[in-house]
Amino acid sequence: MQCGAKCFLVEIELAGEKKLVPVKAKSSILARKTVRLQYEEAVKIISVKHQ
């Protein structure tokens, strides 16, 4: 975990199903990047919310 990191809830659509993924990152941009790296770049990110 990085200094100054916050928890974000990222709503994604993967294989036709919607999921909420908790991600710890410094910003919403880095949360999106983390999700793309974790799953795959073809995943559709619907929303990112600060928890």
mmCIF entry with sequence, helices, sheets and N, C-alpha, C, O atoms, coordinates in Angstrom:
data_MODEL
# 
_entry.id   MODEL 
# 
_entity.id                         1 
_entity.type                       polymer 
_entity.pdbx_number_of_molecules   1 
# 
_entity_poly.entity_id                      1 
_entity_poly.type                           'polypeptide(L)' 
_entity_poly.nstd_linkage                   no 
_entity_poly.nstd_monomer                   no 
_entity_poly.pdbx_seq_one_letter_code       MQCGAKCFLVEIELAGEKKLVPVKAKSSILARKTVRLQYEEAVKIISVKHQ 
_entity_poly.pdbx_seq_one_letter_code_can   MQCGAKCFLVEIELAGEKKLVPVKAKSSILARKTVRLQYEEAVKIISVKHQ 
_entity_poly.pdbx_strand_id                 A 
# 
loop_
_entity_poly_seq.entity_id 
_entity_poly_seq.num 
_entity_poly_seq.mon_id 
_entity_poly_seq.hetero 
1 1  MET n 
1 2  GLN n 
1 3  CYS n 
1 4  GLY n 
1 5  ALA n 
1 6  LYS n 
1 7  CYS n 
1 8  PHE n 
1 9  LEU n 
1 10 VAL n 
1 11 GLU n 
1 12 ILE n 
1 13 GLU n 
1 14 LEU n 
1 15 ALA n 
1 16 GLY n 
1 17 GLU n 
1 18 LYS n 
1 19 LYS n 
1 20 LEU n 
1 21 VAL n 
1 22 PRO n 
1 23 VAL n 
1 24 LYS n 
1 25 ALA n 
1 26 LYS n 
1 27 SER n 
1 28 SER n 
1 29 ILE n 
1 30 LEU n 
1 31 ALA n 
1 32 ARG n 
1 33 LYS n 
1 34 THR n 
1 35 VAL n 
1 36 ARG n 
1 37 LEU n 
1 38 GLN n 
1 39 TYR n 
1 40 GLU n 
1 41 GLU n 
1 42 ALA n 
1 43 VAL n 
1 44 LYS n 
1 45 ILE n 
1 46 ILE n 
1 47 SER n 
1 48 VAL n 
1 49 LYS n 
1 50 HIS n 
1 51 GLN n 
# 
_struct_asym.id          A 
_struct_asym.entity_id   1 
# 
_struct_conf.conf_type_id            HELX_P 
_struct_conf.id                      HELX_P1 
_struct_conf.pdbx_PDB_helix_id       AA1 
_struct_conf.beg_label_comp_id       SER 
_struct_conf.beg_label_asym_id       A 
_struct_conf.beg_label_seq_id        28 
_struct_conf.pdbx_beg_PDB_ins_code   ? 
_struct_conf.end_label_comp_id       GLN 
_struct_conf.end_label_asym_id       A 
_struct_conf.end_label_seq_id        38 
_struct_conf.pdbx_end_PDB_ins_code   ? 
_struct_conf.beg_auth_comp_id        SER 
_struct_conf.beg_auth_asym_id        A 
_struct_conf.beg_auth_seq_id         28 
_struct_conf.end_auth_comp_id        GLN 
_struct_conf.end_auth_asym_id        A 
_struct_conf.end_auth_seq_id         38 
_struct_conf.pdbx_PDB_helix_class    1 
_struct_conf.details                 ? 
_struct_conf.pdbx_PDB_helix_length   11 
# 
_struct_conf_type.id          HELX_P 
_struct_conf_type.criteria    ? 
_struct_conf_type.reference   ? 
# 
_struct_sheet.id               AA1 
_struct_sheet.type             ? 
_struct_sheet.number_strands   3 
_struct_sheet.details          ? 
# 
loop_
_struct_sheet_order.sheet_id 
_struct_sheet_order.range_id_1 
_struct_sheet_order.range_id_2 
_struct_sheet_order.offset 
_struct_sheet_order.sense 
AA1 1 2 ? anti-parallel 
AA1 2 3 ? anti-parallel 
# 
loop_
_struct_sheet_range.sheet_id 
_struct_sheet_range.id 
_struct_sheet_range.beg_label_comp_id 
_struct_sheet_range.beg_label_asym_id 
_struct_sheet_range.beg_label_seq_id 
_struct_sheet_range.pdbx_beg_PDB_ins_code 
_struct_sheet_range.end_label_comp_id 
_struct_sheet_range.end_label_asym_id 
_struct_sheet_range.end_label_seq_id 
_struct_sheet_range.pdbx_end_PDB_ins_code 
_struct_sheet_range.beg_auth_comp_id 
_struct_sheet_range.beg_auth_asym_id 
_struct_sheet_range.beg_auth_seq_id 
_struct_sheet_range.end_auth_comp_id 
_struct_sheet_range.end_auth_asym_id 
_struct_sheet_range.end_auth_seq_id 
AA1 1 GLU A 17 ? ALA A 25 ? GLU A 17 ALA A 25 
AA1 2 LYS A 6  ? LEU A 14 ? LYS A 6  LEU A 14 
AA1 3 LYS A 44 ? HIS A 50 ? LYS A 44 HIS A 50 
# 
loop_
_atom_site.group_PDB 
_atom_site.id 
_atom_site.type_symbol 
_atom_site.label_atom_id 
_atom_site.label_alt_id 
_atom_site.label_comp_id 
_atom_site.label_asym_id 
_atom_site.label_entity_id 
_atom_site.label_seq_id 
_atom_site.pdbx_PDB_ins_code 
_atom_site.Cartn_x 
_atom_site.Cartn_y 
_atom_site.Cartn_z 
_atom_site.occupancy 
_atom_site.B_iso_or_equiv 
_atom_site.pdbx_formal_charge 
_atom_site.auth_seq_id 
_atom_site.auth_comp_id 
_atom_site.auth_asym_id 
_atom_site.auth_atom_id 
_atom_site.pdbx_PDB_model_num 
ATOM 1   N N  . MET A 1 1  ? 0.845   -1.179  0.000   1.00 0.00 ? 1  MET A N  1 
ATOM 2   C CA . MET A 1 1  ? 0.000   0.000   0.000   1.00 0.00 ? 1  MET A CA 1 
ATOM 3   C C  . MET A 1 1  ? 0.890   1.242   0.000   1.00 0.00 ? 1  MET A C  1 
ATOM 4   O O  . MET A 1 1  ? 1.913   1.290   0.684   1.00 0.00 ? 1  MET A O  1 
ATOM 5   N N  . GLN A 1 2  ? 0.490   2.222   -0.763  1.00 0.00 ? 2  GLN A N  1 
ATOM 6   C CA . GLN A 1 2  ? 1.267   3.443   -0.887  1.00 0.00 ? 2  GLN A CA 1 
ATOM 7   C C  . GLN A 1 2  ? 0.837   4.479   0.145   1.00 0.00 ? 2  GLN A C  1 
ATOM 8   O O  . GLN A 1 2  ? -0.281  4.436   0.659   1.00 0.00 ? 2  GLN A O  1 
ATOM 9   N N  . CYS A 1 3  ? 1.728   5.395   0.435   1.00 0.00 ? 3  CYS A N  1 
ATOM 10  C CA . CYS A 1 3  ? 1.416   6.491   1.339   1.00 0.00 ? 3  CYS A CA 1 
ATOM 11  C C  . CYS A 1 3  ? 0.367   7.388   0.692   1.00 0.00 ? 3  CYS A C  1 
ATOM 12  O O  . CYS A 1 3  ? 0.531   7.790   -0.460  1.00 0.00 ? 3  CYS A O  1 
ATOM 13  N N  . GLY A 1 4  ? -0.688  7.702   1.396   1.00 0.00 ? 4  GLY A N  1 
ATOM 14  C CA . GLY A 1 4  ? -1.748  8.558   0.867   1.00 0.00 ? 4  GLY A CA 1 
ATOM 15  C C  . GLY A 1 4  ? -2.779  7.819   0.034   1.00 0.00 ? 4  GLY A C  1 
ATOM 16  O O  . GLY A 1 4  ? -3.599  8.448   -0.634  1.00 0.00 ? 4  GLY A O  1 
ATOM 17  N N  . ALA A 1 5  ? -2.750  6.502   0.063   1.00 0.00 ? 5  ALA A N  1 
ATOM 18  C CA . ALA A 1 5  ? -3.700  5.714   -0.733  1.00 0.00 ? 5  ALA A CA 1 
ATOM 19  C C  . ALA A 1 5  ? -5.079  5.726   -0.080  1.00 0.00 ? 5  ALA A C  1 
ATOM 20  O O  . ALA A 1 5  ? -5.209  5.779   1.143   1.00 0.00 ? 5  ALA A O  1 
ATOM 21  N N  . LYS A 1 6  ? -6.105  5.674   -0.932  1.00 0.00 ? 6  LYS A N  1 
ATOM 22  C CA . LYS A 1 6  ? -7.496  5.636   -0.488  1.00 0.00 ? 6  LYS A CA 1 
ATOM 23  C C  . LYS A 1 6  ? -8.136  4.394   -1.071  1.00 0.00 ? 6  LYS A C  1 
ATOM 24  O O  . LYS A 1 6  ? -7.564  3.742   -1.944  1.00 0.00 ? 6  LYS A O  1 
ATOM 25  N N  . CYS A 1 7  ? -9.312  4.069   -0.593  1.00 0.00 ? 7  CYS A N  1 
ATOM 26  C CA . CYS A 1 7  ? -10.034 2.916   -1.111  1.00 0.00 ? 7  CYS A CA 1 
ATOM 27  C C  . CYS A 1 7  ? -11.081 3.387   -2.108  1.00 0.00 ? 7  CYS A C  1 
ATOM 28  O O  . CYS A 1 7  ? -11.890 4.265   -1.807  1.00 0.00 ? 7  CYS A O  1 
ATOM 29  N N  . PHE A 1 8  ? -11.058 2.799   -3.292  1.00 0.00 ? 8  PHE A N  1 
ATOM 30  C CA . PHE A 1 8  ? -12.020 3.114   -4.337  1.00 0.00 ? 8  PHE A CA 1 
ATOM 31  C C  . PHE A 1 8  ? -12.817 1.865   -4.665  1.00 0.00 ? 8  PHE A C  1 
ATOM 32  O O  . PHE A 1 8  ? -12.287 0.755   -4.632  1.00 0.00 ? 8  PHE A O  1 
ATOM 33  N N  . LEU A 1 9  ? -14.100 2.050   -4.983  1.00 0.00 ? 9  LEU A N  1 
ATOM 34  C CA . LEU A 1 9  ? -14.935 0.961   -5.469  1.00 0.00 ? 9  LEU A CA 1 
ATOM 35  C C  . LEU A 1 9  ? -15.080 1.148   -6.976  1.00 0.00 ? 9  LEU A C  1 
ATOM 36  O O  . LEU A 1 9  ? -15.639 2.142   -7.440  1.00 0.00 ? 9  LEU A O  1 
ATOM 37  N N  . VAL A 1 10 ? -14.571 0.185   -7.726  1.00 0.00 ? 10 VAL A N  1 
ATOM 38  C CA . VAL A 1 10 ? -14.614 0.250   -9.179  1.00 0.00 ? 10 VAL A CA 1 
ATOM 39  C C  . VAL A 1 10 ? -15.663 -0.730  -9.661  1.00 0.00 ? 10 VAL A C  1 
ATOM 40  O O  . VAL A 1 10 ? -15.585 -1.926  -9.377  1.00 0.00 ? 10 VAL A O  1 
ATOM 41  N N  . GLU A 1 11 ? -16.651 -0.219  -10.395 1.00 0.00 ? 11 GLU A N  1 
ATOM 42  C CA . GLU A 1 11 ? -17.698 -1.069  -10.955 1.00 0.00 ? 11 GLU A CA 1 
ATOM 43  C C  . GLU A 1 11 ? -17.278 -1.435  -12.375 1.00 0.00 ? 11 GLU A C  1 
ATOM 44  O O  . GLU A 1 11 ? -17.063 -0.560  -13.214 1.00 0.00 ? 11 GLU A O  1 
ATOM 45  N N  . ILE A 1 12 ? -17.162 -2.744  -12.636 1.00 0.00 ? 12 ILE A N  1 
ATOM 46  C CA . ILE A 1 12 ? -16.712 -3.207  -13.946 1.00 0.00 ? 12 ILE A CA 1 
ATOM 47  C C  . ILE A 1 12 ? -17.736 -4.162  -14.540 1.00 0.00 ? 12 ILE A C  1 
ATOM 48  O O  . ILE A 1 12 ? -18.587 -4.712  -13.841 1.00 0.00 ? 12 ILE A O  1 
ATOM 49  N N  . GLU A 1 13 ? -17.627 -4.339  -15.844 1.00 0.00 ? 13 GLU A N  1 
ATOM 50  C CA . GLU A 1 13 ? -18.430 -5.339  -16.537 1.00 0.00 ? 13 GLU A CA 1 
ATOM 51  C C  . GLU A 1 13 ? -17.453 -6.330  -17.151 1.00 0.00 ? 13 GLU A C  1 
ATOM 52  O O  . GLU A 1 13 ? -16.654 -5.980  -18.020 1.00 0.00 ? 13 GLU A O  1 
ATOM 53  N N  . LEU A 1 14 ? -17.529 -7.569  -16.689 1.00 0.00 ? 14 LEU A N  1 
ATOM 54  C CA . LEU A 1 14 ? -16.610 -8.611  -17.134 1.00 0.00 ? 14 LEU A CA 1 
ATOM 55  C C  . LEU A 1 14 ? -17.424 -9.837  -17.512 1.00 0.00 ? 14 LEU A C  1 
ATOM 56  O O  . LEU A 1 14 ? -18.140 -10.394 -16.681 1.00 0.00 ? 14 LEU A O  1 
ATOM 57  N N  . ALA A 1 15 ? -17.316 -10.251 -18.750 1.00 0.00 ? 15 ALA A N  1 
ATOM 58  C CA . ALA A 1 15 ? -18.031 -11.424 -19.274 1.00 0.00 ? 15 ALA A CA 1 
ATOM 59  C C  . ALA A 1 15 ? -19.544 -11.284 -19.094 1.00 0.00 ? 15 ALA A C  1 
ATOM 60  O O  . ALA A 1 15 ? -20.226 -12.260 -18.783 1.00 0.00 ? 15 ALA A O  1 
ATOM 61  N N  . GLY A 1 16 ? -20.063 -10.079 -19.287 1.00 0.00 ? 16 GLY A N  1 
ATOM 62  C CA . GLY A 1 16 ? -21.491 -9.857  -19.196 1.00 0.00 ? 16 GLY A CA 1 
ATOM 63  C C  . GLY A 1 16 ? -22.034 -9.687  -17.789 1.00 0.00 ? 16 GLY A C  1 
ATOM 64  O O  . GLY A 1 16 ? -23.241 -9.518  -17.615 1.00 0.00 ? 16 GLY A O  1 
ATOM 65  N N  . GLU A 1 17 ? -21.176 -9.728  -16.788 1.00 0.00 ? 17 GLU A N  1 
ATOM 66  C CA . GLU A 1 17 ? -21.593 -9.574  -15.393 1.00 0.00 ? 17 GLU A CA 1 
ATOM 67  C C  . GLU A 1 17 ? -20.980 -8.316  -14.802 1.00 0.00 ? 17 GLU A C  1 
ATOM 68  O O  . GLU A 1 17 ? -19.835 -7.975  -15.096 1.00 0.00 ? 17 GLU A O  1 
ATOM 69  N N  . LYS A 1 18 ? -21.756 -7.623  -13.961 1.00 0.00 ? 18 LYS A N  1 
ATOM 70  C CA . LYS A 1 18 ? -21.245 -6.435  -13.276 1.00 0.00 ? 18 LYS A CA 1 
ATOM 71  C C  . LYS A 1 18 ? -20.665 -6.847  -11.931 1.00 0.00 ? 18 LYS A C  1 
ATOM 72  O O  . LYS A 1 18 ? -21.262 -7.639  -11.203 1.00 0.00 ? 18 LYS A O  1 
ATOM 73  N N  . LYS A 1 19 ? -19.496 -6.304  -11.610 1.00 0.00 ? 19 LYS A N  1 
ATOM 74  C CA . LYS A 1 19 ? -18.829 -6.594  -10.339 1.00 0.00 ? 19 LYS A CA 1 
ATOM 75  C C  . LYS A 1 19 ? -18.363 -5.298  -9.707  1.00 0.00 ? 19 LYS A C  1 
ATOM 76  O O  . LYS A 1 19 ? -18.058 -4.334  -10.408 1.00 0.00 ? 19 LYS A O  1 
ATOM 77  N N  . LEU A 1 20 ? -18.307 -5.272  -8.366  1.00 0.00 ? 20 LEU A N  1 
ATOM 78  C CA . LEU A 1 20 ? -17.697 -4.185  -7.623  1.00 0.00 ? 20 LEU A CA 1 
ATOM 79  C C  . LEU A 1 20 ? -16.357 -4.675  -7.093  1.00 0.00 ? 20 LEU A C  1 
ATOM 80  O O  . LEU A 1 20 ? -16.291 -5.667  -6.368  1.00 0.00 ? 20 LEU A O  1 
ATOM 81  N N  . VAL A 1 21 ? -15.296 -3.975  -7.460  1.00 0.00 ? 21 VAL A N  1 
ATOM 82  C CA . VAL A 1 21 ? -13.955 -4.377  -7.074  1.00 0.00 ? 21 VAL A CA 1 
ATOM 83  C C  . VAL A 1 21 ? -13.357 -3.293  -6.176  1.00 0.00 ? 21 VAL A C  1 
ATOM 84  O O  . VAL A 1 21 ? -13.230 -2.150  -6.616  1.00 0.00 ? 21 VAL A O  1 
ATOM 85  N N  . PRO A 1 22 ? -12.986 -3.613  -4.927  1.00 0.00 ? 22 PRO A N  1 
ATOM 86  C CA . PRO A 1 22 ? -12.316 -2.626  -4.082  1.00 0.00 ? 22 PRO A CA 1 
ATOM 87  C C  . PRO A 1 22 ? -10.840 -2.524  -4.468  1.00 0.00 ? 22 PRO A C  1 
ATOM 88  O O  . PRO A 1 22 ? -10.155 -3.538  -4.607  1.00 0.00 ? 22 PRO A O  1 
ATOM 89  N N  . VAL A 1 23 ? -10.358 -1.291  -4.638  1.00 0.00 ? 23 VAL A N  1 
ATOM 90  C CA . VAL A 1 23 ? -8.969  -1.057  -5.058  1.00 0.00 ? 23 VAL A CA 1 
ATOM 91  C C  . VAL A 1 23 ? -8.380  0.023   -4.159  1.00 0.00 ? 23 VAL A C  1 
ATOM 92  O O  . VAL A 1 23 ? -9.036  1.027   -3.884  1.00 0.00 ? 23 VAL A O  1 
ATOM 93  N N  . LYS A 1 24 ? -7.146  -0.176  -3.699  1.00 0.00 ? 24 LYS A N  1 
ATOM 94  C CA . LYS A 1 24 ? -6.438  0.839   -2.925  1.00 0.00 ? 24 LYS A CA 1 
ATOM 95  C C  . LYS A 1 24 ? -5.464  1.540   -3.861  1.00 0.00 ? 24 LYS A C  1 
ATOM 96  O O  . LYS A 1 24 ? -4.559  0.915   -4.414  1.00 0.00 ? 24 LYS A O  1 
ATOM 97  N N  . ALA A 1 25 ? -5.659  2.860   -4.035  1.00 0.00 ? 25 ALA A N  1 
ATOM 98  C CA . ALA A 1 25 ? -4.821  3.640   -4.938  1.00 0.00 ? 25 ALA A CA 1 
ATOM 99  C C  . ALA A 1 25 ? -4.821  5.097   -4.480  1.00 0.00 ? 25 ALA A C  1 
ATOM 100 O O  . ALA A 1 25 ? -5.638  5.499   -3.651  1.00 0.00 ? 25 ALA A O  1 
ATOM 101 N N  . LYS A 1 26 ? -3.893  5.884   -5.030  1.00 0.00 ? 26 LYS A N  1 
ATOM 102 C CA . LYS A 1 26 ? -3.804  7.297   -4.676  1.00 0.00 ? 26 LYS A CA 1 
ATOM 103 C C  . LYS A 1 26 ? -4.879  8.138   -5.344  1.00 0.00 ? 26 LYS A C  1 
ATOM 104 O O  . LYS A 1 26 ? -5.343  9.119   -4.763  1.00 0.00 ? 26 LYS A O  1 
ATOM 105 N N  . SER A 1 27 ? -5.281  7.771   -6.557  1.00 0.00 ? 27 SER A N  1 
ATOM 106 C CA . SER A 1 27 ? -6.285  8.544   -7.291  1.00 0.00 ? 27 SER A CA 1 
ATOM 107 C C  . SER A 1 27 ? -7.196  7.609   -8.071  1.00 0.00 ? 27 SER A C  1 
ATOM 108 O O  . SER A 1 27 ? -6.924  6.415   -8.194  1.00 0.00 ? 27 SER A O  1 
ATOM 109 N N  . SER A 1 28 ? -8.279  8.167   -8.594  1.00 0.00 ? 28 SER A N  1 
ATOM 110 C CA . SER A 1 28 ? -9.207  7.358   -9.380  1.00 0.00 ? 28 SER A CA 1 
ATOM 111 C C  . SER A 1 28 ? -8.561  6.879   -10.679 1.00 0.00 ? 28 SER A C  1 
ATOM 112 O O  . SER A 1 28 ? -8.893  5.804   -11.180 1.00 0.00 ? 28 SER A O  1 
ATOM 113 N N  . ILE A 1 29 ? -7.650  7.666   -11.217 1.00 0.00 ? 29 ILE A N  1 
ATOM 114 C CA . ILE A 1 29 ? -6.940  7.274   -12.440 1.00 0.00 ? 29 ILE A CA 1 
ATOM 115 C C  . ILE A 1 29 ? -6.076  6.039   -12.186 1.00 0.00 ? 29 ILE A C  1 
ATOM 116 O O  . ILE A 1 29 ? -6.056  5.113   -12.996 1.00 0.00 ? 29 ILE A O  1 
ATOM 117 N N  . LEU A 1 30 ? -5.368  6.031   -11.062 1.00 0.00 ? 30 LEU A N  1 
ATOM 118 C CA . LEU A 1 30 ? -4.543  4.868   -10.730 1.00 0.00 ? 30 LEU A CA 1 
ATOM 119 C C  . LEU A 1 30 ? -5.403  3.653   -10.372 1.00 0.00 ? 30 LEU A C  1 
ATOM 120 O O  . LEU A 1 30 ? -4.981  2.516   -10.584 1.00 0.00 ? 30 LEU A O  1 
ATOM 121 N N  . ALA A 1 31 ? -6.597  3.879   -9.835  1.00 0.00 ? 31 ALA A N  1 
ATOM 122 C CA . ALA A 1 31 ? -7.510  2.768   -9.549  1.00 0.00 ? 31 ALA A CA 1 
ATOM 123 C C  . ALA A 1 31 ? -7.952  2.110   -10.852 1.00 0.00 ? 31 ALA A C  1 
ATOM 124 O O  . ALA A 1 31 ? -8.001  0.883   -10.942 1.00 0.00 ? 31 ALA A O  1 
ATOM 125 N N  . ARG A 1 32 ? -8.274  2.922   -11.865 1.00 0.00 ? 32 ARG A N  1 
ATOM 126 C CA . ARG A 1 32 ? -8.645  2.386   -13.178 1.00 0.00 ? 32 ARG A CA 1 
ATOM 127 C C  . ARG A 1 32 ? -7.492  1.595   -13.789 1.00 0.00 ? 32 ARG A C  1 
ATOM 128 O O  . ARG A 1 32 ? -7.691  0.513   -14.342 1.00 0.00 ? 32 ARG A O  1 
ATOM 129 N N  . LYS A 1 33 ? -6.285  2.149   -13.683 1.00 0.00 ? 33 LYS A N  1 
ATOM 130 C CA . LYS A 1 33 ? -5.104  1.487   -14.244 1.00 0.00 ? 33 LYS A CA 1 
ATOM 131 C C  . LYS A 1 33 ? -4.854  0.142   -13.563 1.00 0.00 ? 33 LYS A C  1 
ATOM 132 O O  . LYS A 1 33 ? -4.505  -0.839  -14.221 1.00 0.00 ? 33 LYS A O  1 
ATOM 133 N N  . THR A 1 34 ? -5.034  0.101   -12.252 1.00 0.00 ? 34 THR A N  1 
ATOM 134 C CA . THR A 1 34 ? -4.837  -1.131  -11.495 1.00 0.00 ? 34 THR A CA 1 
ATOM 135 C C  . THR A 1 34 ? -5.821  -2.209  -11.930 1.00 0.00 ? 34 THR A C  1 
ATOM 136 O O  . THR A 1 34 ? -5.449  -3.373  -12.073 1.00 0.00 ? 34 THR A O  1 
ATOM 137 N N  . VAL A 1 35 ? -7.082  -1.820  -12.140 1.00 0.00 ? 35 VAL A N  1 
ATOM 138 C CA . VAL A 1 35 ? -8.100  -2.781  -12.570 1.00 0.00 ? 35 VAL A CA 1 
ATOM 139 C C  . VAL A 1 35 ? -7.768  -3.312  -13.962 1.00 0.00 ? 35 VAL A C  1 
ATOM 140 O O  . VAL A 1 35 ? -7.881  -4.511  -14.214 1.00 0.00 ? 35 VAL A O  1 
ATOM 141 N N  . ARG A 1 36 ? -7.359  -2.422  -14.867 1.00 0.00 ? 36 ARG A N  1 
ATOM 142 C CA . ARG A 1 36 ? -7.016  -2.867  -16.221 1.00 0.00 ? 36 ARG A CA 1 
ATOM 143 C C  . ARG A 1 36 ? -5.842  -3.843  -16.211 1.00 0.00 ? 36 ARG A C  1 
ATOM 144 O O  . ARG A 1 36 ? -5.833  -4.812  -16.970 1.00 0.00 ? 36 ARG A O  1 
ATOM 145 N N  . LEU A 1 37 ? -4.856  -3.592  -15.357 1.00 0.00 ? 37 LEU A N  1 
ATOM 146 C CA . LEU A 1 37 ? -3.701  -4.490  -15.259 1.00 0.00 ? 37 LEU A CA 1 
ATOM 147 C C  . LEU A 1 37 ? -4.071  -5.807  -14.597 1.00 0.00 ? 37 LEU A C  1 
ATOM 148 O O  . LEU A 1 37 ? -3.554  -6.860  -14.970 1.00 0.00 ? 37 LEU A O  1 
ATOM 149 N N  . GLN A 1 38 ? -4.968  -5.752  -13.609 1.00 0.00 ? 38 GLN A N  1 
ATOM 150 C CA . GLN A 1 38 ? -5.342  -6.950  -12.863 1.00 0.00 ? 38 GLN A CA 1 
ATOM 151 C C  . GLN A 1 38 ? -6.176  -7.902  -13.707 1.00 0.00 ? 38 GLN A C  1 
ATOM 152 O O  . GLN A 1 38 ? -5.934  -9.109  -13.700 1.00 0.00 ? 38 GLN A O  1 
ATOM 153 N N  . TYR A 1 39 ? -7.147  -7.377  -14.429 1.00 0.00 ? 39 TYR A N  1 
ATOM 154 C CA . TYR A 1 39 ? -8.030  -8.232  -15.224 1.00 0.00 ? 39 TYR A CA 1 
ATOM 155 C C  . TYR A 1 39 ? -7.520  -8.334  -16.652 1.00 0.00 ? 39 TYR A C  1 
ATOM 156 O O  . TYR A 1 39 ? -6.840  -9.300  -17.000 1.00 0.00 ? 39 TYR A O  1 
ATOM 157 N N  . GLU A 1 40 ? -7.840  -7.356  -17.473 1.00 0.00 ? 40 GLU A N  1 
ATOM 158 C CA . GLU A 1 40 ? -7.354  -7.282  -18.842 1.00 0.00 ? 40 GLU A CA 1 
ATOM 159 C C  . GLU A 1 40 ? -7.822  -5.948  -19.392 1.00 0.00 ? 40 GLU A C  1 
ATOM 160 O O  . GLU A 1 40 ? -8.726  -5.330  -18.831 1.00 0.00 ? 40 GLU A O  1 
ATOM 161 N N  . GLU A 1 41 ? -7.229  -5.503  -20.466 1.00 0.00 ? 41 GLU A N  1 
ATOM 162 C CA . GLU A 1 41 ? -7.588  -4.192  -20.989 1.00 0.00 ? 41 GLU A CA 1 
ATOM 163 C C  . GLU A 1 41 ? -8.958  -4.185  -21.644 1.00 0.00 ? 41 GLU A C  1 
ATOM 164 O O  . GLU A 1 41 ? -9.515  -3.113  -21.883 1.00 0.00 ? 41 GLU A O  1 
ATOM 165 N N  . ALA A 1 42 ? -9.514  -5.344  -21.938 1.00 0.00 ? 42 ALA A N  1 
ATOM 166 C CA . ALA A 1 42 ? -10.826 -5.424  -22.575 1.00 0.00 ? 42 ALA A CA 1 
ATOM 167 C C  . ALA A 1 42 ? -11.971 -5.250  -21.578 1.00 0.00 ? 42 ALA A C  1 
ATOM 168 O O  . ALA A 1 42 ? -13.130 -5.172  -21.984 1.00 0.00 ? 42 ALA A O  1 
ATOM 169 N N  . VAL A 1 43 ? -11.664 -5.187  -20.276 1.00 0.00 ? 43 VAL A N  1 
ATOM 170 C CA . VAL A 1 43 ? -12.720 -5.023  -19.278 1.00 0.00 ? 43 VAL A CA 1 
ATOM 171 C C  . VAL A 1 43 ? -13.314 -3.606  -19.401 1.00 0.00 ? 43 VAL A C  1 
ATOM 172 O O  . VAL A 1 43 ? -12.599 -2.632  -19.639 1.00 0.00 ? 43 VAL A O  1 
ATOM 173 N N  . LYS A 1 44 ? -14.636 -3.526  -19.233 1.00 0.00 ? 44 LYS A N  1 
ATOM 174 C CA . LYS A 1 44 ? -15.307 -2.235  -19.332 1.00 0.00 ? 44 LYS A CA 1 
ATOM 175 C C  . LYS A 1 44 ? -15.498 -1.667  -17.936 1.00 0.00 ? 44 LYS A C  1 
ATOM 176 O O  . LYS A 1 44 ? -16.168 -2.275  -17.102 1.00 0.00 ? 44 LYS A O  1 
ATOM 177 N N  . ILE A 1 45 ? -14.912 -0.505  -17.678 1.00 0.00 ? 45 ILE A N  1 
ATOM 178 C CA . ILE A 1 45 ? -15.040 0.157   -16.386 1.00 0.00 ? 45 ILE A CA 1 
ATOM 179 C C  . ILE A 1 45 ? -16.252 1.077   -16.443 1.00 0.00 ? 45 ILE A C  1 
ATOM 180 O O  . ILE A 1 45 ? -16.314 1.979   -17.278 1.00 0.00 ? 45 ILE A O  1 
ATOM 181 N N  . ILE A 1 46 ? -17.208 0.851   -15.561 1.00 0.00 ? 46 ILE A N  1 
ATOM 182 C CA . ILE A 1 46 ? -18.442 1.619   -15.564 1.00 0.00 ? 46 ILE A CA 1 
ATOM 183 C C  . ILE A 1 46 ? -18.308 2.874   -14.688 1.00 0.00 ? 46 ILE A C  1 
ATOM 184 O O  . ILE A 1 46 ? -18.634 3.976   -15.128 1.00 0.00 ? 46 ILE A O  1 
ATOM 185 N N  . SER A 1 47 ? -17.831 2.704   -13.454 1.00 0.00 ? 47 SER A N  1 
ATOM 186 C CA . SER A 1 47 ? -17.681 3.856   -12.578 1.00 0.00 ? 47 SER A CA 1 
ATOM 187 C C  . SER A 1 47 ? -16.600 3.606   -11.531 1.00 0.00 ? 47 SER A C  1 
ATOM 188 O O  . SER A 1 47 ? -16.251 2.464   -11.230 1.00 0.00 ? 47 SER A O  1 
ATOM 189 N N  . VAL A 1 48 ? -16.079 4.706   -10.984 1.00 0.00 ? 48 VAL A N  1 
ATOM 190 C CA . VAL A 1 48 ? -15.100 4.651   -9.902  1.00 0.00 ? 48 VAL A CA 1 
ATOM 191 C C  . VAL A 1 48 ? -15.592 5.601   -8.822  1.00 0.00 ? 48 VAL A C  1 
ATOM 192 O O  . VAL A 1 48 ? -15.809 6.785   -9.080  1.00 0.00 ? 48 VAL A O  1 
ATOM 193 N N  . LYS A 1 49 ? -15.771 5.075   -7.597  1.00 0.00 ? 49 LYS A N  1 
ATOM 194 C CA . LYS A 1 49 ? -16.269 5.887   -6.486  1.00 0.00 ? 49 LYS A CA 1 
ATOM 195 C C  . LYS A 1 49 ? -15.322 5.791   -5.312  1.00 0.00 ? 49 LYS A C  1 
ATOM 196 O O  . LYS A 1 49 ? -14.797 4.722   -5.001  1.00 0.00 ? 49 LYS A O  1 
ATOM 197 N N  . HIS A 1 50 ? -15.110 6.926   -4.664  1.00 0.00 ? 50 HIS A N  1 
ATOM 198 C CA . HIS A 1 50 ? -14.295 6.966   -3.448  1.00 0.00 ? 50 HIS A CA 1 
ATOM 199 C C  . HIS A 1 50 ? -15.139 6.415   -2.315  1.00 0.00 ? 50 HIS A C  1 
ATOM 200 O O  . HIS A 1 50 ? -16.293 6.809   -2.147  1.00 0.00 ? 50 HIS A O  1 
ATOM 201 N N  . GLN A 1 51 ? -14.575 5.515   -1.545  1.00 0.00 ? 51 GLN A N  1 
ATOM 202 C CA . GLN A 1 51 ? -15.337 4.885   -0.465  1.00 0.00 ? 51 GLN A CA 1 
ATOM 203 C C  . GLN A 1 51 ? -15.180 5.632   0.818   1.00 0.00 ? 51 GLN A C  1 
ATOM 204 O O  . GLN A 1 51 ? -15.754 5.241   1.834   1.00 0.00 ? 51 GLN A O  1 
# 
